[in-house]
């Protein structure tokens, strides 16, 4: 699940924190890179559990309404299609997710207000109404409705984002990326896989772990060289007046650019420009783009890089 987009962001954040917190050792900072990545994987599992939590809340609501002194006809004979969703039943029995929940102790039981509001929004939506009124009954329909509901009500949800930030400082920048992997996971589920359906692995392969470690170490070890390249290429800029985050972003970008020959130059430049746009100043995107482009051209001319 952890991809290089997330790795780049985490390395930038930890390199920045390493310089701001001078008391932290290099080894402790490197460990922090991998710990923060593991927390992103925790969030991925936690968001899968959220779909279960909403369904459980819906089931509890049906039980509560049936206990009214004067239940309505719909209270006595509720439509159980949503709570009996086969995709959610498979998710609930997933062996990997069960192990995660038991080990992490994470669940949504104590967030009933959030579950209630999410369920209210879901039940008021056309997506839900069309699903409940559909004459179709299939696993694929059950899976597809949750893909739509997740995208409509959980993806880019400010209230949920704020709650997650309160629970973990590591999650305040991760949810957007994690959401894309939850949606990918929903699409990958197959009914005949049952409880052993594979979730996305924490790392695609060992190469991504090596990439994270080498990117961090190289960025810090060659800081002076990278900053000299920045200074020499920014004659009209006082390096001491640049946003420090911009300096760190370019430092990590140069580490990748000069170390990983298999990564296209355009990919490296685009990725760090995007980080600058979202995590530094309003003008950082264009500045980082311009300076990295200038440096990369000089490195090509001098035969330092060939891509």
Steps between C-alpha positions, in 0.01 A plus 500: 500500500781738587611651172777737403271804506445440872865411560620827347261700716603319819872542427453873441306534826754304706803678348332831584431384858857367531644846444241673716557255786879502533488265798385202290762259370522403135406141587195617696392718207536208258294281732238774501470475120401135523281548805304776324457274196371219722246743647375571147439126459314498830276775363430292189371214716312739726312648205400150388362447850297822466274339239435218744433753776238685297324173415500390864352835601227457237422155638479637855266774380265242347497303827429815700209607276340157529480550878281812479167484684317567174733388223402588146461240232848581369636471856349152531601388152815693412685470172814311603684527170753757627586320824520164322737633236716207388812705440486632859438147631813386317696798633380420853634145471830599338780326687755776451262772614394300805866455601563872452200597716602260775862617501442875464184521714370751248125517437224754445279409796582817693422724202124449490428867419712477186344166403151644548571804283662291228209257500247785487677645197521160335132418554397839358705448184379388158776238500346331804140538386569355156686209657225423750228519232691303240355168397854370459665295771862416430842510657622737229218746577580476873864575431432781255263685732775520763749627245255780418411570864864513606586740221199722574503513881835385639746626240578869566284521816619796711336381822657158466838648408493717816411199716786296356747785561394502865564126526846508343733777386630258237165490324450868419652471151433135421127460452477628142756244385356223720150561362616419148631164625177421682309554175751280319452232766122503460539442125745212560267302728364176354214306655662160459806616698292507818681570826846458345457786252837675494514863606766722348842419651676764709778520238474383142849354529835544674606756239265762643644452850850538356387809311375663822818419693740607226306818418508613863865415558618657174300820554661557841850375421538729197317804637794737453552398138132534415467837668808628315333397174192698605707803599708498180186472287299771677710813447197725540392336826639526851504139621464614860164658415349198326228306677684222680245245382588593139868435573419160651270404212771583245763323711301177493413550133870533411578188700251309287601666176871424546471156661218311330584480130202278425248771597424735209598863559148623425354270767739628767442865413122466486478315832697758699331796335167350615634463854612864494158615381320323781742527792689827461414858397267619225793575268703192585375282215620729225824586683595138569409407142718775354803439720495121465467536124804730491707267717404190303606666173841585651542146629422365152748739336771392744425131448396448861164356396391339176121492485 
